[in-house]
Amino acid sequence: MTSICQKFLQNHPKIWHQATVHPFLQQCQLGTIKPEQFNTWLVQDYQFVIEFTRMAGRFLAVAPPQHFNVILGGISALKDELNWFEEKAAERQLNLDTKKQPACADYCQFMHSLGEMPYPVQATAFWAIELAYNQGWQLPGKMNEPYAEFADRWGNPGFTEYVKLLESQAEQVLQTAPEAIQQQAESVFVQVANLEKDFWQMAFNAA
């Protein structure tokens, strides 16, 4: 029997493909991405991760205790991730205190709005966001330097296992959720996919 989470993926193959297979990522793999494109992504993604960290805190606040371990593991990793972004920006002499571009601002506003939604919907969004990055950085294939460490951060086996645990937790609460909440979760899944696609395009357009 196909799980609810897998049905979301099966029901929306085109938009999910656009969220995880993008010229930005393909050109990183080929080594042809332009510095201004990659630097735009790095600065804006730092802004995204700040808001994602706040979202994770709100998510933990409503999670059942049996889900704490996985969520806290992700939150702990975010501390390292934010420090890592700051190091990468310093290496490239980039200013992280930069205004959010519209695609980033829209994504951040969406993450903030999730705090008003039922826990199964939040769990679906949390899983979908992490899955998009996990697959996005894996699918192009082996990355060459200087982009290999970026791909490895979200495409490594440990992160893949973490995403599977998030899927399992989302599935657990979706299975017992009313149909209306399942439908809301699917709508949020589609929103994540569209926001991911727009975020990659924002960076790609910086050329």
N, C-alpha and C positions, 0 to 999 in steps of 0.2 A: 504493500500500500504506500502510495506517494505521500510524503509528509506535506504539511501545509506550507512550510517554508520553501520546499522544492517546487510546489505548485506555483508559488509566486514567480519563481525563476522560469518555470515552463510557460506560464501565461504571458510573460512579457520578454521574450527572447531578444527582440529588436532593441528595445530601450536599454536592456541590460548589457547587450553587446556594445552599444554606444557609450555606456558608462565605463566599460572596462577595456575596450579596444579603441584607442584613439591615436591619431597621428603624433600627438605630443609624446606619448609613451613609445611609439614605434621609432620616432626619431631620436629619442634618448638611447634606445637600443642600438641604432645605427651610428650613433655619435654625430648626427647631423643637426641636433637641436641647437638653436642659437642661444648665446649666453643671456640675452635679454628675455628670451622666452623662459628659460629655466629659472633665472633669477626672479622673474615675476611670480612663477609658481611657488618658489621657495618662500618668498616674503608673504604671499597671500596664504599659503598653507600654514605658516606659523600662526597667522591670525585665526585661521580655522581651528587649529589645535587648541588654542587658548579657549575658544568657545566650546569646543568638543569636551575639554576638561571640565568646564562648568556644567555641561550637559551630563557628563558622567556622574558628577556629584549629585545632581537632582535625580538621576536614574537610581543611584544607590539608595537614596532617601526613601524610595517607594518599593524597593525590591524585597522579596521574601528573604529571610536569613539564609536559606539554603542556596541562594544565588550570590551571596556576598563574596565567596572565595574567588570566583571567576572575575567578578566585576572589580574587586579590589586589586587583583593581579593586573588588570588592564589599567587601572588608575595609577598604580605604582609605576608601570612602564611609561605613562605619560610624563612623569617627572623627568625621566631620562630623555624622553623625546624632545621636550621643550628645551632642555639644556643643549641637546645635540643640534637642534635648529639654530640656536644662538651661536654655537661654535661654527657651523657651516656658513652662517651669514657673515660672521666676523672674517672667516677665511676669504670670502668674496667681497668684503667691504660693503656690505649691504645694510641699509637702514631698516630695521624691523618695525620701527615706529612709523608705519606707513598707513595711509587711509585704505580701508577695504575697498576693493573694486566691487561693482554691482553684483557679480556672480558670487563672490565671497560673502558679501553682506546678506544676500538672499539666503544663502546656505546657513549662515549664523542665525538669522532670524527664524528660520525653520527649526533649527536645533533648540532655540529658546522656547518655541511654541510647543515642543514635544512635552514639556513639563506639565502641560494641562491635559495630556492624553492618558488613557488607561495604560496600566503597566504592560499588557501584552503588545500594545502598539509601540510603546517606547522600546521594548525588548526587540521587536522586529526592526525598528530603525537602527538601533545600536548594532545589531548583527549585520544589517545591510551595508551600513557605512564602512564597517571594518572589512566585510567581504569584498566590497568594491575595490578597496586599496590592495587587499591581498591578491585578488585576481588581476587587477590592473598592472601591478608591478611584476607579476609572474608571467603573464601571457605572452609578452613580446619575446621571451626567451632570455638567455644569458646576456646581461648588460656588460658593456665595457666601461672602464674607468673614463671619466670620474663619476659615473652614474651607478656603478655596481653596488656601492654601499647604500645608496638610496633604495634600489630594488631589493637588496637583502633585508633592509629594515622591515619591510612589510611583506616580502615574499618568502621569507625563511620558513622552514618547517614548523618551528615553534609558534610563529604567528598564525600559521595555517591551522594548527591544533587549537589555538585559542579561539579562532573564528568558529571552528566546529563546536566548541563548548558553548559559545554564544548562541549558535543556531539551536543546539539542544535545549538550552534554557528558554529561548523564544518559542520553540515548538511545544515545550511542556505547558506553557501558559496559554498558547493559542488553542491547543486541543480542547481545553475546558472553557474557552471564551465563547460568549454568544456570537451568533453569525454576524451581527452588526459590527462587533469589534473586530472580527476576522476581516471583514470587508474594509474597515478603517485601516487595519494593519496593511492590507494589500495596497491601498491607496498611498499610504506612507512609503511603502517599498518603492512604488513607481516614482514618487517625489524624490526619494534619495537618488534613484538612477538618473533622473533628469538633472538634478543639481550637480551630480558628479560629472555628467557629460558637459554641462555648462562651465564647470570649474576648469576642466582640461582645456576647453575651447578658449576660455579667458586667457590662460597662459600662452596658448598657441598663437593667439591673435597679437601677442606682444611683439611679434617679429616686425 
